[in-house]
Amino acid sequence: MSEARQAVASRLRLAREQAGLSQGQVANLLDMHRPTVSEIEAGRRRVSAEELAEFARIYEVSLDWLTGTEGEQVDENDDRVMLAARQLARLKPEDLDKVMRLLSSLRERKGRQK
């Protein structure tokens, strides 16, 4: 499997998790079967340009970010970001998962307020 395909697969999974969606929910939104989403996120199934565009729309991320042609869009010179990254790196995996769910719920709440 190519590095590029694996990078896209990883970003799709990350974007889905940050959007607070399950594979089943995404499958329903895209009129796919849940195992198809799983195969895509594992890098075992190719993704068409149309599918990538739909993933980007649902996850509210850019195609450039999904394909890895754009960075994380984080200002690495921002001291607060660097401090947060150092603190997150020290968390246990289960605690990091809790933080990610919290961030996802805050993002959802922000989306509903628009």
WONOR-V58955 format. One record per residue. N is the residue number from 1. RES is the residue in three letters. BURIAL is I if it has 9 or more other C-alpha atoms within 8 Angstrom, else O. Layout:
# WONOR-V58955
n=N res=RES burial=BURIAL
n=N res=RES burial=BURIAL
This chain:
# WONOR-V58955
n=1 res=MET burial=O
n=2 res=SER burial=O
n=3 res=GLU burial=O
n=4 res=ALA burial=O
n=5 res=ARG burial=I
n=6 res=GLN burial=I
n=7 res=ALA burial=I
n=8 res=VAL burial=I
n=9 res=ALA burial=I
n=10 res=SER burial=I
n=11 res=ARG burial=I
n=12 res=LEU burial=I
n=13 res=ARG burial=I
n=14 res=LEU burial=O
n=15 res=ALA burial=I
n=16 res=ARG burial=I
n=17 res=GLU burial=I
n=18 res=GLN burial=I
n=19 res=ALA burial=I
n=20 res=GLY burial=I
n=21 res=LEU burial=I
n=22 res=SER burial=O
n=23 res=GLN burial=I
n=24 res=GLY burial=O
n=25 res=GLN burial=O
n=26 res=VAL burial=I
n=27 res=ALA burial=I
n=28 res=ASN burial=I
n=29 res=LEU burial=O
n=30 res=LEU burial=O
n=31 res=ASP burial=O
n=32 res=MET burial=I
n=33 res=HIS burial=I
n=34 res=ARG burial=I
n=35 res=PRO burial=O
n=36 res=THR burial=I
n=37 res=VAL burial=I
n=38 res=SER burial=I
n=39 res=GLU burial=I
n=40 res=ILE burial=I
n=41 res=GLU burial=I
n=42 res=ALA burial=I
n=43 res=GLY burial=I
n=44 res=ARG burial=O
n=45 res=ARG burial=O
n=46 res=ARG burial=O
n=47 res=VAL burial=O
n=48 res=SER burial=O
n=49 res=ALA burial=O
n=50 res=GLU burial=O
n=51 res=GLU burial=O
n=52 res=LEU burial=I
n=53 res=ALA burial=I
n=54 res=GLU burial=I
n=55 res=PHE burial=I
n=56 res=ALA burial=I
n=57 res=ARG burial=I
n=58 res=ILE burial=O
n=59 res=TYR burial=I
n=60 res=GLU burial=O
n=61 res=VAL burial=I
n=62 res=SER burial=O
n=63 res=LEU burial=I
n=64 res=ASP burial=O
n=65 res=TRP burial=I
n=66 res=LEU burial=I
n=67 res=THR burial=I
n=68 res=GLY burial=I
n=69 res=THR burial=O
n=70 res=GLU burial=O
n=71 res=GLY burial=O
n=72 res=GLU burial=O
n=73 res=GLN burial=O
n=74 res=VAL burial=O
n=75 res=ASP burial=O
n=76 res=GLU burial=O
n=77 res=ASN burial=O
n=78 res=ASP burial=O
n=79 res=ASP burial=O
n=80 res=ARG burial=O
n=81 res=VAL burial=I
n=82 res=MET burial=I
n=83 res=LEU burial=O
n=84 res=ALA burial=O
n=85 res=ALA burial=O
n=86 res=ARG burial=O
n=87 res=GLN burial=O
n=88 res=LEU burial=O
n=89 res=ALA burial=O
n=90 res=ARG burial=O
n=91 res=LEU burial=O
n=92 res=LYS burial=O
n=93 res=PRO burial=O
n=94 res=GLU burial=O
n=95 res=ASP burial=O
n=96 res=LEU burial=I
n=97 res=ASP burial=O
n=98 res=LYS burial=O
n=99 res=VAL burial=O
n=100 res=MET burial=I
n=101 res=ARG burial=I
n=102 res=LEU burial=O
n=103 res=LEU burial=I
n=104 res=SER burial=I
n=105 res=SER burial=I
n=106 res=LEU burial=O
n=107 res=ARG burial=I
n=108 res=GLU burial=I
n=109 res=ARG burial=O
n=110 res=LYS burial=O
n=111 res=GLY burial=O
n=112 res=ARG burial=O
n=113 res=GLN burial=O
n=114 res=LYS burial=O
